[in-house]
Amino acid sequence: MNLLLAYLACLLVTQSAAIGIGLVVDKLYSPHAGLVVFLVLYFAMFWVAWQVAVRVTAPKPSAGNSSAT
């Protein structure tokens, strides 16, 4: 459940960034370039948000539980 909540939180932040960057490119260059940048970032952010959520919710190894021989 924690992984899903972390994923949704990361997705909210990254998709907001994708929208903002797309709008900036739209204003500075052209609507076509803004759309292309937004679509690339939109789909890339699903992967980025998943990677961040998995890393954030990964169990921490305890110091007394090392299996090094």
N, C-alpha and C positions, 0 to 999 in steps of 0.2 A: 504494500500500500504506500509506503514511504517513497519507493521508486516512482510510482505513478504520480504522486503529488509533486515530487521534485521535477519530473519530466514536464508536467503541465506548467509549473512555475517557470522553468527554463524556456519552455516554448513560448510562453506569454512575453517574456523579455526579448527573446531572439526574433520573434515575428514582429514585434513592435519596432525593433531596430531595422528589420528588412523593409518595413513600410516607410520608415523615416528616410532611410538611404534611397529607396526608390523615388520618394517624393523630391528629395534634393536633386537627384540626377534628372528627374523630370523637369524641374525648374531651370537647372543650369544648362542642360544640353537639349534634349528633345523628349517628347512623350514616348516615342518608340524606344529610345535608349533607357528611359526610366522603367518602362514595362519589362524590357529584357532583363535589366539588373534586378528588378523586384522578383521576377519569376525564378531566376537563378538562386537568389538569396532565399526565397520562400521555401524552395525544396531543400536547399542545403541546410537550412536552419533546423529542419526535422532531425537530420543526422547529428548536427552539432548539439542540439538540446539533449538528445538521447545519450551521447557520449559524456556530456557534462553531468547529467542526472545519474548515470551509472557510476561515474567517478566519485560524485558527492556521497552517494548512498552505499558505496562499497564498504564492507566490514573492515575495520582496522585490525591489523594483526597485533596480537598482544605480545609483550616483550618476553613473557615466560613460556610462550607456546612456539618457540622456534624449533624446527625439525632438522636443523643443520647437524651433520655428523662429522 
